Amino acid sequence: CDYLETAPDYHFIPVGNAGNITAYWKGYKEYKNAGIINKLPVMMGFQAEGAAPIVRGHVIKSPETIATAIRIGNPASWKQAEAARDESGGEIDMVSDAKMLEAYELLAVEDGVFCEPASAASVAGLIKLVKKGYFKREPANRQTGKLKIVCVLTGHGLKDPDRAIKTVKPPKAVKPQLKAV
């Protein structure tokens, strides 16, 4: 909010234990009550498909996903996350491991950002909704004609270095000679 000088229209965030979506929503409400911002964002949370208890409506006893940071079968802040979703008019949905890995690679290639796969759930969620035409039915920001969308990346890629190694092709080895390079 400080950087944007307002709240974004949409705030996308990975959801595992649900503490982040809950804390961000609390902060937005406090900023609005203090008069620092004049609107609240729509909170858009994304769980891993193999660990999506809020989306499915029941505890997942053995969650399975590559996204270790959000591999939570019974979130501690479940009810608070639902409140953030409901109060903001947002959604909590799920994305597949494959879609998280696509977003993970996209962030690295297009933006030079090395995040962990769980972090990429926010971007994968945005891509999913764009492909569904979600924002075509939403009015654009009246001042700029564009929506302000923030995707939070919650963890650096070094939280899961093995995943990075598994997802890239090994570099071609050459002799340490200028001509070979």
Z-matrix of the N, CA and C atoms (Angstrom, degrees):
N
C 1 1.454
C 2 1.529 1 110.67
N 3 1.326 2 115.67 1 -39.73
C 4 1.461 3 119.21 2 179.98
C 5 1.530 4 110.35 3 -62.51
N 6 1.318 5 117.05 4 -44.08
C 7 1.460 6 121.77 5 -179.44
C 8 1.522 7 111.32 6 -70.17
N 9 1.317 8 117.23 7 -45.35
C 10 1.464 9 121.91 8 -177.67
C 11 1.529 10 112.42 9 -77.23
N 12 1.328 11 116.87 10 -17.33
C 13 1.461 12 124.29 11 -174.58
C 14 1.529 13 112.28 12 64.36
N 15 1.311 14 115.22 13 21.34
C 16 1.457 15 123.33 14 176.30
C 17 1.528 16 106.88 15 -171.23
N 18 1.292 17 116.03 16 174.55
C 19 1.465 18 119.18 17 172.22
C 20 1.521 19 107.81 18 -83.47
N 21 1.323 20 117.76 19 149.77
C 22 1.461 21 118.29 20 173.88
C 23 1.527 22 109.18 21 -67.69
N 24 1.309 23 115.86 22 164.14
C 25 1.459 24 119.71 23 174.87
C 26 1.528 25 110.11 24 -72.98
N 27 1.342 26 115.34 25 -38.81
C 28 1.465 27 122.34 26 179.35
C 29 1.515 28 109.43 27 -132.74
N 30 1.318 29 115.37 28 141.46
C 31 1.465 30 122.43 29 177.20
C 32 1.526 31 107.68 30 -124.51
N 33 1.336 32 116.60 31 111.27
C 34 1.465 33 123.05 32 179.51
C 35 1.514 34 109.26 33 -97.68
N 36 1.335 35 116.50 34 135.68
C 37 1.463 36 120.21 35 -175.75
C 38 1.535 37 110.72 36 -152.48
N 39 1.338 38 116.84 37 142.40
C 40 1.463 39 119.37 38 173.36
C 41 1.526 40 109.70 39 -66.62
N 42 1.336 41 115.76 40 148.54
C 43 1.462 42 119.92 41 179.00
C 44 1.528 43 108.96 42 -128.56
N 45 1.310 44 115.00 43 119.34
C 46 1.461 45 122.21 44 174.00
C 47 1.511 46 107.99 45 -120.93
N 48 1.318 47 115.24 46 -86.91
C 49 1.461 48 120.77 47 177.41
C 50 1.531 49 111.23 48 -79.33
N 51 1.315 50 116.25 49 -9.26
C 52 1.469 51 125.38 50 173.17
C 53 1.522 52 114.50 51 76.08
N 54 1.312 53 117.84 52 10.88
C 55 1.459 54 120.68 53 177.72
C 56 1.517 55 113.07 54 -70.02
N 57 1.346 56 117.26 55 -36.75
C 58 1.463 57 119.67 56 -177.41
C 59 1.520 58 112.81 57 -67.99
N 60 1.322 59 117.60 58 -47.15
C 61 1.462 60 119.41 59 -179.29
C 62 1.531 61 110.04 60 -63.07
N 63 1.306 62 115.39 61 -36.22
C 64 1.463 63 121.06 62 178.67
C 65 1.526 64 111.00 63 -66.64
N 66 1.325 65 116.96 64 -45.61
C 67 1.468 66 121.57 65 -178.37
C 68 1.528 67 111.79 66 -68.07
N 69 1.322 68 116.75 67 -42.83
C 70 1.465 69 119.11 68 178.48
C 71 1.525 70 110.47 69 -61.77
N 72 1.323 71 117.22 70 -44.18
C 73 1.459 72 120.56 71 -179.59
C 74 1.528 73 110.53 72 -61.62
N 75 1.323 74 116.37 73 -42.27
C 76 1.471 75 120.53 74 177.30
C 77 1.531 76 110.47 75 -60.04
N 78 1.333 77 115.80 76 -43.98
C 79 1.462 78 120.08 77 179.26
C 80 1.517 79 112.72 78 -63.53
N 81 1.314 80 116.80 79 -42.46
C 82 1.466 81 119.66 80 177.70
C 83 1.521 82 110.96 81 -60.45
N 84 1.325 83 116.70 82 -44.43
C 85 1.465 84 119.84 83 -179.89
C 86 1.530 85 110.87 84 -63.74
N 87 1.323 86 116.93 85 -39.75
C 88 1.467 87 120.08 86 177.81
C 89 1.525 88 111.34 87 -64.73
N 90 1.325 89 116.95 88 -41.75
C 91 1.471 90 120.32 89 177.30
C 92 1.526 91 110.81 90 -62.54
N 93 1.327 92 116.90 91 -40.77
C 94 1.467 93 119.44 92 179.43
C 95 1.523 94 110.58 93 -67.28
N 96 1.326 95 117.38 94 -43.66
C 97 1.473 96 120.45 95 178.67
C 98 1.517 97 112.01 96 -63.21
N 99 1.341 98 117.12 97 -29.42
C 100 1.467 99 121.35 98 178.78
C 101 1.530 100 111.82 99 -84.37
N 102 1.332 101 117.62 100 -3.46
C 103 1.457 102 121.15 101 179.02
C 104 1.524 103 114.37 102 80.20
N 105 1.320 104 117.33 103 12.49
C 106 1.468 105 120.88 104 -179.64
C 107 1.526 106 110.57 105 -77.71
N 108 1.316 107 116.49 106 -33.92
C 109 1.467 108 122.13 107 174.14
C 110 1.525 109 108.10 108 -126.88
N 111 1.324 110 116.36 109 157.59
C 112 1.471 111 118.63 110 -177.98
C 113 1.520 112 113.66 111 -111.20
N 114 1.334 113 116.96 112 3.71
C 115 1.460 114 120.39 113 177.67
C 116 1.522 115 108.49 114 -147.44
N 117 1.312 116 115.11 115 164.40
C 118 1.462 117 121.62 116 177.50
C 119 1.526 118 109.14 117 -113.10
N 120 1.324 119 117.53 118 146.41
C 121 1.461 120 119.20 119 178.57
C 122 1.520 121 112.00 120 -80.07
N 123 1.306 122 114.26 121 166.81
C 124 1.456 123 121.91 122 170.55
C 125 1.528 124 105.45 123 -88.73
N 126 1.328 125 117.02 124 124.49
C 127 1.465 126 121.85 125 -177.64
C 128 1.527 127 109.74 126 -89.73
N 129 1.341 128 114.77 127 125.14
C 130 1.464 129 121.47 128 -177.04
C 131 1.529 130 108.34 129 -122.46
N 132 1.321 131 116.35 130 103.58
C 133 1.458 132 121.21 131 -178.43
C 134 1.515 133 111.64 132 -101.00
N 135 1.342 134 115.38 133 144.45
C 136 1.465 135 119.66 134 179.36
C 137 1.507 136 111.42 135 -130.93
N 138 1.338 137 114.12 136 125.93
C 139 1.452 138 122.39 137 176.58
C 140 1.523 139 109.12 138 -101.15
N 141 1.326 140 116.17 139 160.55
C 142 1.456 141 121.03 140 173.61
C 143 1.523 142 107.99 141 -73.66
N 144 1.309 143 116.57 142 138.05
C 145 1.463 144 122.17 143 -177.62
C 146 1.540 145 112.39 144 -53.36
N 147 1.322 146 117.39 145 -38.03
C 148 1.464 147 120.81 146 -179.17
C 149 1.511 148 114.18 147 -83.24
N 150 1.321 149 116.19 148 2.37
C 151 1.468 150 121.77 149 179.06
C 152 1.526 151 107.65 150 -149.87
N 153 1.300 152 116.51 151 66.70
C 154 1.467 153 120.74 152 -174.30
C 155 1.524 154 111.73 153 -124.37
N 156 1.325 155 117.68 154 63.87
C 157 1.459 156 119.30 155 -176.73
C 158 1.532 157 113.97 156 -65.71
N 159 1.326 158 117.70 157 -35.35
C 160 1.466 159 118.95 158 -179.62
C 161 1.527 160 109.40 159 -67.98
N 162 1.321 161 116.25 160 -42.78
C 163 1.467 162 120.32 161 179.61
C 164 1.524 163 110.36 162 -64.14
N 165 1.305 164 116.79 163 -44.43
C 166 1.463 165 121.26 164 -175.45
C 167 1.535 166 112.68 165 -81.33
N 168 1.335 167 116.47 166 -18.26
C 169 1.458 168 119.90 167 177.06
C 170 1.511 169 115.41 168 82.66
N 171 1.329 170 116.86 169 16.19
C 172 1.463 171 119.43 170 177.08
C 173 1.536 172 109.90 171 -155.65
N 174 1.320 173 115.42 172 157.61
C 175 1.463 174 121.94 173 178.78
C 176 1.526 175 109.51 174 -61.85
N 177 1.323 176 115.92 175 138.82
C 178 1.467 177 122.19 176 175.26
C 179 1.529 178 106.17 177 -102.90
N 180 1.311 179 116.73 178 110.98
C 181 1.468 180 120.71 179 -174.20
C 182 1.521 181 113.74 180 -67.48
N 183 1.311 182 118.31 181 -38.30
C 184 1.468 183 121.92 182 -179.88
C 185 1.524 184 109.89 183 -130.52
N 186 1.338 185 117.02 184 76.65
C 187 1.461 186 119.24 185 -177.77
C 188 1.529 187 111.54 186 -64.31
N 189 1.324 188 115.32 187 141.89
C 190 1.467 189 121.54 188 -179.20
C 191 1.519 190 109.81 189 -130.54
N 192 1.320 191 116.43 190 118.24
C 193 1.454 192 122.50 191 175.97
C 194 1.520 193 108.69 192 -166.11
N 195 1.310 194 115.56 193 155.30
C 196 1.468 195 119.81 194 174.25
C 197 1.522 196 110.88 195 -73.55
N 198 1.313 197 116.34 196 -18.81
C 199 1.464 198 122.48 197 -176.36
C 200 1.529 199 109.76 198 -81.46
N 201 1.318 200 115.50 199 80.42
C 202 1.465 201 120.65 200 -171.97
C 203 1.522 202 113.73 201 -59.04
N 204 1.314 203 117.40 202 -33.78
C 205 1.467 204 119.97 203 -177.10
C 206 1.525 205 113.28 204 -69.50
N 207 1.327 206 117.11 205 -20.93
C 208 1.472 207 119.56 206 178.78
C 209 1.524 208 111.22 207 -119.81
N 210 1.308 209 116.88 208 22.00
C 211 1.473 210 121.86 209 177.09
C 212 1.523 211 107.66 210 -84.97
N 213 1.321 212 115.21 211 72.69
C 214 1.466 213 122.98 212 -175.85
C 215 1.522 214 108.28 213 -123.14
N 216 1.299 215 116.82 214 124.98
C 217 1.458 216 121.03 215 -178.63
C 218 1.513 217 114.94 216 -92.57
N 219 1.345 218 116.94 217 -15.65
C 220 1.457 219 121.25 218 -178.70
C 221 1.532 220 108.43 219 -148.02
N 222 1.334 221 117.60 220 82.18
C 223 1.457 222 121.78 221 -173.87
C 224 1.530 223 114.28 222 -58.83
N 225 1.322 224 115.76 223 136.66
C 226 1.465 225 121.35 224 179.19
C 227 1.526 226 111.88 225 -64.59
N 228 1.331 227 117.00 226 -33.27
C 229 1.471 228 120.95 227 -177.42
C 230 1.525 229 112.08 228 -109.38
N 231 1.315 230 115.86 229 35.90
C 232 1.468 231 122.82 230 -177.03
C 233 1.528 232 111.28 231 -53.34
N 234 1.325 233 117.05 232 -56.69
C 235 1.474 234 121.20 233 -175.31
C 236 1.526 235 111.43 234 -63.86
N 237 1.342 236 117.20 235 -38.97
C 238 1.461 237 120.96 236 179.04
C 239 1.528 238 110.85 237 -65.94
N 240 1.337 239 117.01 238 -36.47
C 241 1.468 240 120.83 239 177.35
C 242 1.522 241 110.38 240 -65.55
N 243 1.317 242 116.09 241 -42.08
C 244 1.466 243 119.20 242 176.99
C 245 1.527 244 110.55 243 -62.67
N 246 1.315 245 116.68 244 -37.46
C 247 1.468 246 120.31 245 178.31
C 248 1.534 247 110.29 246 -65.38
N 249 1.331 248 117.43 247 -43.07
C 250 1.468 249 121.10 248 178.32
C 251 1.528 250 110.00 249 -60.74
N 252 1.316 251 115.78 250 -44.89
C 253 1.468 252 121.24 251 177.99
C 254 1.528 253 110.56 252 -59.51
N 255 1.330 254 115.94 253 -51.15
C 256 1.459 255 121.00 254 -174.60
C 257 1.526 256 112.25 255 -68.47
N 258 1.324 257 116.88 256 -45.13
C 259 1.467 258 120.46 257 -179.01
C 260 1.523 259 111.95 258 -64.57
N 261 1.327 260 117.18 259 -32.20
C 262 1.470 261 120.47 260 -177.12
C 263 1.526 262 112.76 261 -90.42
N 264 1.325 263 117.09 262 -8.93
C 265 1.453 264 120.58 263 -176.53
C 266 1.522 265 112.27 264 76.07
N 267 1.331 266 115.88 265 23.67
C 268 1.455 267 121.10 266 -176.29
C 269 1.509 268 114.15 267 -95.59
N 270 1.328 269 114.41 268 -156.84
C 271 1.460 270 121.29 269 -177.76
C 272 1.522 271 109.85 270 -143.20
N 273 1.303 272 115.33 271 154.26
C 274 1.460 273 121.70 272 164.46
C 275 1.520 274 104.68 273 -123.44
N 276 1.324 275 115.04 274 119.25
C 277 1.457 276 122.16 275 -174.97
C 278 1.524 277 107.76 276 -129.45
N 279 1.313 278 116.86 277 -171.08
C 280 1.459 279 120.10 278 -179.70
C 281 1.518 280 110.27 279 -134.42
N 282 1.336 281 114.89 280 156.02
C 283 1.456 282 122.28 281 176.68
C 284 1.526 283 108.16 282 -132.88
N 285 1.309 284 115.84 283 149.96
C 286 1.462 285 120.85 284 -178.83
C 287 1.524 286 111.62 285 -77.52
N 288 1.319 287 115.94 286 162.10
C 289 1.460 288 120.63 287 175.16
C 290 1.525 289 110.05 288 -58.41
N 291 1.325 290 117.00 289 -41.58
C 292 1.467 291 120.80 290 -179.49
C 293 1.522 292 111.17 291 -60.34
N 294 1.314 293 117.66 292 -41.43
C 295 1.470 294 121.04 293 -179.84
C 296 1.528 295 110.93 294 -70.85
N 297 1.330 296 117.17 295 -35.80
C 298 1.476 297 119.13 296 175.21
C 299 1.519 298 110.28 297 -63.50
N 300 1.331 299 116.73 298 -41.85
C 301 1.466 300 120.01 299 179.60
C 302 1.525 301 111.67 300 -66.84
N 303 1.320 302 117.66 301 -34.71
C 304 1.467 303 120.04 302 174.92
C 305 1.524 304 110.52 303 -63.38
N 306 1.325 305 116.85 304 -44.18
C 307 1.466 306 120.66 305 178.81
C 308 1.531 307 110.77 306 -67.60
N 309 1.306 308 117.00 307 -38.42
C 310 1.476 309 124.10 308 176.59
C 311 1.526 310 109.86 309 -56.86
N 312 1.331 311 115.76 310 -47.06
C 313 1.470 312 120.25 311 179.21
C 314 1.528 313 110.74 312 -69.28
N 315 1.318 314 117.67 313 -41.55
C 316 1.457 315 122.10 314 178.89
C 317 1.533 316 110.84 315 -58.02
N 318 1.315 317 116.67 316 -45.31
C 319 1.467 318 120.60 317 179.47
C 320 1.525 319 111.38 318 -61.14
N 321 1.321 320 116.62 319 -39.64
C 322 1.463 321 120.49 320 179.59
C 323 1.528 322 111.40 321 -69.16
N 324 1.324 323 116.40 322 -47.76
C 325 1.462 324 121.20 323 -175.20
C 326 1.530 325 111.85 324 -71.42
N 327 1.332 326 116.67 325 -47.15
C 328 1.467 327 120.49 326 -173.80
C 329 1.531 328 114.04 327 -83.86
N 330 1.333 329 116.83 328 -32.87
C 331 1.463 330 119.64 329 -173.57
C 332 1.524 331 114.37 330 -119.82
N 333 1.332 332 116.97 331 -6.16
C 334 1.464 333 119.58 332 -178.81
C 335 1.516 334 112.48 333 68.43
N 336 1.335 335 116.70 334 27.19
C 337 1.460 336 121.63 335 -178.29
C 338 1.524 337 109.18 336 -103.65
N 339 1.328 338 115.84 337 125.70
C 340 1.458 339 122.27 338 -179.83
C 341 1.522 340 108.02 339 -106.20
N 342 1.332 341 115.27 340 97.01
C 343 1.464 342 120.33 341 179.58
C 344 1.519 343 108.88 342 -112.09
N 345 1.300 344 116.10 343 169.27
C 346 1.466 345 120.07 344 173.75
C 347 1.535 346 108.45 345 -79.96
N 348 1.327 347 118.12 346 156.48
C 349 1.469 348 119.95 347 -178.88
C 350 1.531 349 113.89 348 -55.42
N 351 1.321 350 118.16 349 -38.68
C 352 1.470 351 119.82 350 179.89
C 353 1.522 352 111.16 351 -60.03
N 354 1.329 353 117.27 352 -37.44
C 355 1.461 354 120.87 353 178.10
C 356 1.512 355 111.74 354 -61.05
N 357 1.322 356 115.81 355 -36.17
C 358 1.457 357 120.81 356 -177.55
C 359 1.523 358 112.10 357 -67.41
N 360 1.322 359 118.33 358 -8.56
C 361 1.470 360 120.88 359 177.55
C 362 1.526 361 110.82 360 -59.25
N 363 1.327 362 117.98 361 -34.74
C 364 1.466 363 119.93 362 179.72
C 365 1.523 364 110.76 363 -64.92
N 366 1.320 365 117.04 364 -44.68
C 367 1.466 366 121.29 365 -179.86
C 368 1.532 367 109.94 366 -71.16
N 369 1.325 368 117.46 367 -40.45
C 370 1.471 369 120.73 368 176.46
C 371 1.525 370 110.16 369 -59.66
N 372 1.325 371 116.61 370 -38.89
C 373 1.461 372 120.57 371 177.69
C 374 1.517 373 111.99 372 -64.71
N 375 1.318 374 116.67 373 -42.18
C 376 1.467 375 120.43 374 177.70
C 377 1.526 376 110.24 375 -62.28
N 378 1.328 377 116.50 376 -47.06
C 379 1.462 378 120.51 377 179.02
C 380 1.529 379 110.69 378 -58.98
N 381 1.320 380 116.43 379 -43.00
C 382 1.470 381 121.14 380 179.25
C 383 1.524 382 110.91 381 -57.87
N 384 1.330 383 116.74 382 -45.50
C 385 1.463 384 119.64 383 -177.73
C 386 1.523 385 112.28 384 -72.19
N 387 1.332 386 117.07 385 -35.20
C 388 1.461 387 119.78 386 176.82
C 389 1.525 388 109.64 387 -62.53
N 390 1.335 389 116.45 388 -44.98
C 391 1.471 390 120.41 389 179.65
C 392 1.530 391 111.93 390 -63.62
N 393 1.325 392 117.36 391 -29.37
C 394 1.469 393 120.86 392 178.10
C 395 1.531 394 112.22 393 -80.69
N 396 1.342 395 117.14 394 -5.96
C 397 1.460 396 120.66 395 -177.97
C 398 1.511 397 114.01 396 80.12
N 399 1.321 398 116.66 397 17.68
C 400 1.463 399 122.32 398 -175.48
C 401 1.534 400 112.65 399 -53.27
N 402 1.325 401 117.31 400 -44.23
C 403 1.467 402 120.12 401 -173.22
C 404 1.517 403 113.29 402 -82.57
N 405 1.313 404 118.19 403 -10.01
C 406 1.463 405 120.68 404 176.46
C 407 1.512 406 110.79 405 -67.14
N 408 1.329 407 116.33 406 -25.84
C 409 1.464 408 119.09 407 -178.88
C 410 1.529 409 112.37 408 -93.66
N 411 1.336 410 115.41 409 -1.47
C 412 1.462 411 120.04 410 -179.39
C 413 1.529 412 110.28 411 -97.22
N 414 1.340 413 118.82 412 136.68
C 415 1.472 414 119.57 413 176.78
C 416 1.531 415 109.46 414 -69.05
N 417 1.314 416 116.80 415 139.54
C 418 1.464 417 121.11 416 177.90
C 419 1.523 418 109.43 417 -71.01
N 420 1.314 419 115.61 418 161.27
C 421 1.459 420 121.51 419 175.99
C 422 1.532 421 107.90 420 -57.55
N 423 1.297 422 117.34 421 125.24
C 424 1.459 423 121.47 422 -173.95
C 425 1.528 424 113.45 423 -63.63
N 426 1.318 425 118.58 424 -31.22
C 427 1.468 426 120.91 425 -177.94
C 428 1.529 427 112.01 426 -75.04
N 429 1.319 428 117.75 427 -43.63
C 430 1.465 429 120.67 428 -173.21
C 431 1.512 430 113.45 429 -108.51
N 432 1.317 431 117.60 430 -14.57
C 433 1.450 432 120.41 431 -174.89
C 434 1.517 433 112.53 432 78.63
N 435 1.298 434 117.24 433 4.05
C 436 1.467 435 121.79 434 -179.33
C 437 1.525 436 109.54 435 -130.77
N 438 1.313 437 115.16 436 151.67
C 439 1.458 438 121.25 437 174.62
C 440 1.515 439 109.51 438 -84.94
N 441 1.317 440 116.35 439 145.03
C 442 1.461 441 121.64 440 171.82
C 443 1.516 442 107.15 441 -100.42
N 444 1.331 443 115.09 442 115.57
C 445 1.457 444 121.18 443 -177.74
C 446 1.518 445 108.53 444 -121.32
N 447 1.321 446 115.96 445 128.57
C 448 1.461 447 122.03 446 177.72
C 449 1.523 448 108.42 447 -113.31
N 450 1.332 449 115.67 448 130.31
C 451 1.464 450 121.94 449 172.87
C 452 1.516 451 107.32 450 -112.94
N 453 1.300 452 116.76 451 116.18
C 454 1.459 453 121.08 452 179.95
C 455 1.525 454 109.37 453 -83.90
N 456 1.331 455 115.22 454 132.52
C 457 1.459 456 122.39 455 172.18
C 458 1.521 457 105.58 456 -106.01
N 459 1.306 458 116.46 457 117.42
C 460 1.461 459 120.97 458 -169.50
C 461 1.516 460 115.00 459 -92.56
N 462 1.331 461 118.72 460 -10.76
C 463 1.458 462 118.74 461 -177.36
C 464 1.518 463 113.01 462 -152.63
N 465 1.312 464 115.95 463 143.67
C 466 1.464 465 123.38 464 178.39
C 467 1.529 466 110.18 465 -71.95
N 468 1.296 467 116.56 466 153.22
C 469 1.455 468 122.16 467 -179.96
C 470 1.511 469 114.22 468 -60.90
N 471 1.322 470 117.17 469 -22.66
C 472 1.462 471 119.54 470 179.44
C 473 1.526 472 112.47 471 -73.13
N 474 1.333 473 117.81 472 -6.14
C 475 1.466 474 119.91 473 172.04
C 476 1.524 475 110.21 474 -69.48
N 477 1.332 476 115.95 475 -22.94
C 478 1.464 477 121.10 476 -178.90
C 479 1.533 478 109.46 477 -141.75
N 480 1.345 479 117.93 478 64.80
C 481 1.473 480 120.17 479 -176.83
C 482 1.525 481 112.78 480 -64.43
N 483 1.323 482 118.52 481 -29.03
C 484 1.462 483 120.32 482 179.30
C 485 1.528 484 111.40 483 -61.32
N 486 1.325 485 117.07 484 -35.73
C 487 1.464 486 120.54 485 179.62
C 488 1.528 487 109.72 486 -64.75
N 489 1.322 488 117.38 487 -40.75
C 490 1.466 489 120.03 488 179.20
C 491 1.523 490 110.33 489 -62.39
N 492 1.301 491 116.46 490 -42.15
C 493 1.462 492 120.93 491 -179.79
C 494 1.527 493 110.33 492 -64.54
N 495 1.329 494 117.12 493 -38.81
C 496 1.467 495 121.32 494 -179.12
C 497 1.523 496 113.09 495 -72.23
N 498 1.326 497 118.01 496 -22.91
C 499 1.459 498 120.14 497 -172.97
C 500 1.522 499 114.61 498 -97.94
N 501 1.310 500 118.42 499 -5.55
C 502 1.465 501 119.54 500 -179.70
C 503 1.523 502 110.58 501 -115.29
N 504 1.311 503 114.00 502 154.61
C 505 1.458 504 119.45 503 175.72
C 506 1.527 505 107.73 504 -75.69
N 507 1.326 506 117.49 505 140.84
C 508 1.464 507 119.02 506 178.12
C 509 1.528 508 109.82 507 -64.10
N 510 1.310 509 117.10 508 143.96
C 511 1.472 510 119.25 509 179.64
C 512 1.526 511 110.50 510 -67.80
N 513 1.307 512 115.36 511 152.83
C 514 1.456 513 120.70 512 177.75
C 515 1.535 514 108.13 513 -75.89
N 516 1.309 515 116.18 514 127.85
C 517 1.464 516 120.68 515 179.23
C 518 1.525 517 109.27 516 -85.48
N 519 1.301 518 115.75 517 133.79
C 520 1.462 519 121.82 518 176.95
C 521 1.524 520 109.42 519 -131.94
N 522 1.305 521 115.59 520 162.33
C 523 1.458 522 120.22 521 177.82
C 524 1.528 523 109.27 522 -66.77
N 525 1.317 524 117.03 523 148.41
C 526 1.466 525 119.62 524 -179.27
C 527 1.534 526 111.80 525 -76.11
N 528 1.318 527 115.00 526 61.03
C 529 1.458 528 121.49 527 178.23
C 530 1.530 529 107.80 528 -130.80
N 531 1.294 530 115.77 529 141.35
C 532 1.471 531 120.81 530 -176.91
C 533 1.533 532 111.44 531 -55.20
N 534 1.304 533 116.78 532 -42.73
C 535 1.459 534 120.72 533 -179.45
C 536 1.541 535 111.53 534 -61.73
N 537 1.324 536 116.03 535 -40.69
C 538 1.458 537 120.78 536 179.55
C 539 1.526 538 111.71 537 -66.31
N 540 1.318 539 115.99 538 -37.31
C 541 1.457 540 121.31 539 179.94
C 542 1.512 541 109.34 540 -68.86
